[in-house]
């Protein structure tokens, strides 16, 4: 691929991340108080992923089960990308993706090959599927500490904004297709669970996970001019592989790191392909932090960082730097903080977190699942979500 072609590709893809629409401010009416407990039929199904298997075969059983739904999702993403970009730029994208996939470190390339072979989906499309989170995601992560110092962590995973709005049903088509492929994975080695995660079937990075007795983790997208597409440009054009993919690094941390502090150190120090927010919670009092990352540097904001008083017992991260005001058209942080403050630290619990994450617009048309995590006990659960009208698109 010629250098100019790659630059055109990156410019086009970056435009997708900065797409804006003129909308009025989001409406926040009241804090939800009765959403918990969730309906049992909405619980995310559980699968095992055996790390002792060769990488090409680790995803085979899951993809045999979920392959048709993944194909529907990938076909929709492919169709939308072709429409948005136009045939020429889209072809440039597809032609660059095999090079991206082949250059990934072990075991990721082999895993993508195995997923492609099992599902019959082209390697280019499977690679596209594994990087699309970078472009179209908005999320909310919350960490709370109760009066006894116990830490609980929760998140809404929102995905699909600007990807096929269905005006008849008031839904995002990609969000609707993501729910059937959402799974909880128990990552096992030597027949012992190393960690848990919630994944989209065939998505080999980790966006949400917990390691019992150590830490819980969530990833929220961070927007920036030096975003993932610039990192991909450097990766493909200049062979700059001395950087970590933002969802592969937490998978490595969850697999190999044994403590909250070690996880914080690695997530805050590794050079990254894209800016991101890493949210961590541990097993001891005050072990909660938001790691705001650009590609080379980090800002760590912890429960200890805050002044004693209202808000000192919780952290809320959406998709904007905590030291800045979120934009009026996407302010999920303010209602989340207000609902937590109104409830008070004495109410800190999984039920409070689930209710806060069920409050509109924190819950919105993009929300695919809600996860509740407790690193100390290892408790981990995910619930598929839908937002009945009237509901904000994101």
C-alpha positions in Angstrom: 0.0 0.0 0.0 1.3 3.5 -0.9 2.0 6.0 1.9 -0.6 8.4 0.5 -3.3 5.7 0.4 -2.7 4.9 4.1 -2.9 8.6 5.0 -6.2 8.9 3.1 -7.5 5.8 4.9 -6.5 7.1 8.3 -8.1 10.5 7.6 -11.3 8.9 6.6 -11.5 6.7 9.6 -10.6 9.5 12.0 -13.6 11.4 10.6 -15.9 8.6 11.8 -14.7 9.3 15.4 -15.4 13.0 15.2 -18.9 12.8 13.7 -21.2 15.2 15.5 -24.8 16.0 15.2 -26.8 19.1 16.4 -28.9 17.9 19.3 -30.4 19.4 22.5 -29.0 18.5 25.9 -29.7 15.1 27.4 -32.7 14.9 29.7 -32.2 13.6 33.2 -35.4 13.3 35.2 -34.8 11.1 38.2 -32.6 8.4 39.7 -33.7 4.8 39.1 -34.3 3.0 42.3 -36.1 -0.2 41.4 -34.2 -1.8 38.5 -32.3 -4.2 40.8 -32.5 -7.2 40.8 -32.4 -7.6 37.0 -34.5 -10.2 35.2 -32.8 -13.7 35.2 -33.4 -14.2 31.5 -31.2 -11.2 30.7 -28.1 -12.7 32.3 -25.1 -13.0 30.0 -24.4 -16.6 29.1 -21.2 -18.2 30.4 -18.6 -20.1 28.3 -15.1 -21.5 29.0 -12.0 -20.5 27.1 -9.2 -22.9 27.5 -5.8 -21.2 27.4 -4.1 -24.6 27.3 -5.3 -25.2 23.8 -3.3 -24.1 20.8 -4.3 -20.5 20.0 -6.0 -21.4 16.7 -8.4 -23.7 18.6 -9.2 -21.7 21.7 -12.3 -20.0 20.2 -13.6 -23.0 18.2 -16.4 -24.2 20.4 -17.7 -20.7 21.1 -17.6 -19.7 17.5 -19.4 -22.9 16.4 -22.2 -21.8 18.7 -22.1 -18.0 18.0 -20.7 -18.0 14.5 -23.9 -17.2 12.6 -24.7 -14.2 14.9 -21.1 -13.0 14.6 -21.4 -13.2 10.8 -24.6 -11.1 10.9 -22.8 -8.5 13.0 -19.7 -8.4 10.8 -21.8 -8.2 7.6 -23.7 -5.2 9.0 -20.4 -3.5 10.1 -18.9 -4.1 6.7 -21.9 -2.8 4.9 -22.1 0.4 7.0 -18.3 1.0 6.7 -18.6 0.6 2.9 -21.5 3.1 2.8 -19.7 5.6 5.0 -16.3 5.4 3.4 -17.2 4.8 -0.2 -16.0 1.8 -2.3 -12.4 3.0 -2.9 -11.5 3.9 0.7 -13.3 0.8 2.0 -11.2 -1.4 -0.3 -8.1 0.4 1.0 -9.2 -0.5 4.5 -9.8 -4.2 3.7 -6.5 -4.5 1.8 -4.6 -3.1 4.9 -6.2 -5.3 7.5 -4.4 -8.6 6.6 -1.1 -6.9 7.2 -2.4 -5.6 10.5 -3.6 -9.0 11.6 -0.4 -10.8 10.5 1.8 -8.4 12.4 0.0 -8.9 15.7 2.1 -10.7 18.4 1.3 -14.2 19.5 -1.2 -15.5 20.3 -3.5 -12.9 18.7 -2.7 -13.6 15.0 -3.2 -17.3 15.5 -6.5 -16.8 17.4 -7.9 -14.6 14.6 -6.9 -17.2 12.0 -8.7 -19.9 14.0 -11.8 -17.7 14.3 -11.8 -17.0 10.6 -11.4 -20.7 9.8 -14.2 -21.8 12.1 -16.7 -19.2 11.0 -15.8 -18.9 7.3 -15.6 -15.1 7.8 -12.7 -13.6 5.9 -9.5 -12.8 7.9 -9.9 -9.1 6.9 -13.4 -8.9 8.3 -12.5 -10.7 11.5 -9.6 -8.2 12.0 -12.0 -5.3 11.3 -14.4 -6.7 13.9 -11.6 -6.7 16.4 -10.7 -3.1 16.0 -14.1 -1.5 15.4 -14.6 -0.8 19.2 -12.0 1.9 18.8 -14.3 4.0 16.6 -17.9 3.6 17.9 -18.1 3.3 21.6 -19.4 5.3 24.6 -19.3 3.8 28.1 -19.8 4.5 31.8 -17.7 3.0 34.6 -18.3 3.4 38.4 -16.3 2.4 41.4 -17.7 2.8 44.9 -16.4 2.2 48.4 -18.9 1.4 51.2 -18.6 2.5 54.8 -16.5 -0.5 55.7 -14.0 0.1 52.9 -15.4 -2.6 50.6 -14.9 -1.9 46.9 -17.5 -2.6 44.1 -17.0 -1.9 40.4 -19.6 -1.7 37.6 -19.9 -0.6 34.1 -22.3 0.0 31.1 -20.8 -1.0 27.8 -22.3 1.2 25.1 -21.5 0.5 21.5 -23.0 1.3 18.1 -23.5 5.1 17.9 -23.8 6.3 14.3 -23.9 2.7 13.1 -27.3 2.2 11.5 -30.1 4.0 13.3 -33.4 2.2 12.8 -35.9 5.0 12.8 -38.9 2.5 13.0 -37.7 0.8 16.1 -35.6 3.6 17.6 -32.5 1.4 17.9 -28.9 1.2 16.6 -28.7 -1.8 14.3 -25.1 -2.7 15.5 -26.1 -2.5 19.2 -29.0 -4.9 18.5 -26.6 -7.3 16.8 -24.1 -7.1 19.6 -26.4 -8.4 22.3 -26.7 -12.0 20.9 -22.9 -12.3 20.7 -22.3 -11.0 24.3 -20.8 -13.7 26.5 -19.1 -14.1 29.8 -15.8 -16.0 29.4 -14.1 -18.0 32.2 -10.5 -18.1 31.1 -8.9 -21.3 32.3 -5.4 -22.7 32.6 -4.6 -26.1 34.1 -8.3 -26.4 34.7 -8.3 -23.3 37.0 -10.1 -20.1 36.2 -7.4 -17.4 35.8 -9.9 -14.5 35.3 -13.4 -13.7 34.0 -14.4 -11.3 31.3 -17.4 -10.2 29.3 -16.7 -10.3 25.6 -18.3 -10.1 22.2 -17.8 -13.6 20.8 -14.7 -13.6 18.6 -13.4 -10.3 20.0 -10.1 -11.4 21.5 -9.2 -8.3 23.6 -10.7 -7.6 27.0 -12.9 -4.6 27.8 -14.4 -5.8 31.1 -12.9 -8.3 33.5 -12.1 -9.4 37.1 -9.4 -11.4 38.7 -10.5 -12.9 42.0 -8.5 -11.6 45.0 -6.6 -9.0 42.9 -8.6 -6.4 40.8 -11.4 -5.7 38.5 -11.1 -3.7 35.3 -13.1 -1.8 32.7 -12.0 0.1 29.6 -13.7 3.3 28.4 -12.9 5.0 25.1 -11.1 8.3 25.1 -11.3 10.6 22.1 -8.2 12.4 20.8 -6.5 13.6 17.6 -3.7 11.1 18.2 -6.2 8.3 18.4 -6.1 4.7 17.4 -6.0 5.3 13.6 -2.7 7.3 14.0 -1.3 4.3 15.9 -2.5 1.9 13.2 -0.8 4.1 10.7 2.5 3.8 12.6 2.0 0.1 13.1 1.3 -0.6 9.4 3.4 2.0 7.5 6.4 2.3 9.8 6.5 -1.1 11.4 6.2 0.5 14.9 5.2 -2.5 16.9 6.7 -1.2 20.2 3.2 -0.3 21.4 0.3 -2.2 22.9 -3.3 -2.5 21.6 -5.6 -1.0 24.2 -7.7 -4.1 24.7 -4.9 -6.6 24.4 -2.8 -5.1 27.2 -5.6 -5.6 29.8 -6.0 -9.2 28.7 -2.3 -9.7 29.3 -2.5 -7.9 32.7 -5.5 -10.0 33.8 -3.7 -13.2 32.8 -0.3 -12.5 34.2 -0.6 -9.9 37.0 -1.4 -10.8 40.5 -2.1 -7.5 42.3 -4.0 -4.2 41.9 -0.7 -2.2 42.2 1.0 -4.3 39.5 -2.0 -3.9 37.2 -2.0 -0.1 37.8 1.7 0.1 37.1 1.5 -1.8 33.8 -1.7 -0.1 32.5 -0.2 3.3 33.3 3.2 2.8 31.8 3.0 0.8 28.6 3.0 2.8 25.3 -0.4 2.5 23.7 -1.8 2.5 20.2 -4.6 4.8 21.2 -5.7 7.1 24.1 -8.0 5.3 26.6 -9.4 5.3 30.1 -8.5 2.2 32.2 -10.6 1.9 35.4 -9.4 -0.4 38.2 -10.8 -1.5 41.5 -9.0 -3.6 44.1 -9.6 -5.6 47.2 -8.5 -3.1 49.9 -9.9 0.3 51.0 -9.1 3.2 48.6 -8.1 0.8 45.8 -9.9 2.4 43.0 -8.6 4.6 40.1 -9.1 6.1 36.7 -6.0 5.9 34.6 -6.4 8.5 31.9 -4.0 7.5 29.1 -2.7 9.2 26.0 -0.4 7.0 24.0 2.7 7.8 26.0 1.6 9.3 29.3 -0.9 8.8 32.1 -2.9 10.6 34.7 -4.0 8.5 37.7 -6.9 9.7 39.7 -7.7 7.6 42.8 -10.3 7.5 45.6 -7.4 8.9 47.7 -7.0 11.8 45.3 -10.3 13.3 46.2 -11.0 15.6 49.1 -13.0 14.1 52.0 -16.6 14.8 51.6 -19.3 14.3 49.0 -17.9 12.2 46.1 -14.8 11.0 48.0 -16.2 7.4 48.1 -16.9 7.0 44.4 -15.4 7.4 41.0 -17.3 7.9 37.7 -15.8 7.8 34.3 -17.6 8.1 31.0 -15.6 9.2 27.9 -14.2 12.6 28.9 -11.3 13.7 31.1 -12.4 13.9 34.7 -10.9 17.4 35.1 -13.1 18.8 32.3 -16.8 19.3 32.0 -18.5 16.7 29.7 -20.2 18.1 26.6 -23.9 19.1 27.0 -25.0 16.6 24.4 -23.4 13.6 26.2 -23.3 14.2 29.9 -23.7 10.9 31.7 -21.2 11.7 34.4 -23.4 14.4 36.1 -26.5 12.2 36.6 -24.4 9.3 37.8 -22.6 11.4 40.3 -25.9 13.1 41.5 -27.6 9.7 42.0 -24.6 8.3 44.0 -24.5 11.4 46.1 -28.2 11.3 46.7 -28.1 7.7 47.8 -25.0 8.2 50.1 -22.1 6.0 51.0 -24.2 3.9 53.4 -26.1 2.6 50.3 -23.0 1.6 48.3 -23.7 -1.8 47.0 -24.2 -3.8 43.7 -27.9 -2.9 43.8 -27.1 0.9 44.0 -24.7 0.5 41.1 -27.1 -1.4 38.9 -29.8 1.2 39.6 -27.5 4.1 38.8 -26.5 2.4 35.5 -30.2 1.9 34.8 -30.9 5.7 35.1 -31.4 7.5 31.7 -29.4 8.7 29.9 -26.7 6.6 31.6 -28.8 3.8 30.2 -29.4 4.6 26.6 -30.1 3.1 23.2 -26.4 2.1 22.8 -26.2 0.2 26.1 -25.4 -3.5 25.3 -24.7 -4.8 28.8 -24.2 -3.9 32.5 -21.5 -5.7 34.5 -21.2 -5.9 38.3 -17.7 -6.8 39.7 -16.3 -7.6 43.1 -12.5 -8.3 43.0 -12.3 -9.4 46.6 -15.0 -12.1 46.3 -14.5 -12.7 42.6 -18.2 -12.2 42.0 -18.9 -11.2 38.4 -22.1 -11.0 36.4 -23.3 -9.4 33.3 -26.8 -8.5 32.1 -28.0 -7.6 28.6 -29.8 -4.3 28.5 -32.4 -2.5 26.5 -33.7 1.1 27.0 -37.4 1.5 26.5 -38.7 4.7 24.9 -38.4 7.5 25.7 -34.7 6.9 25.7 -31.7 9.0 24.6 -29.8 7.6 21.5 -26.5 7.6 23.4 
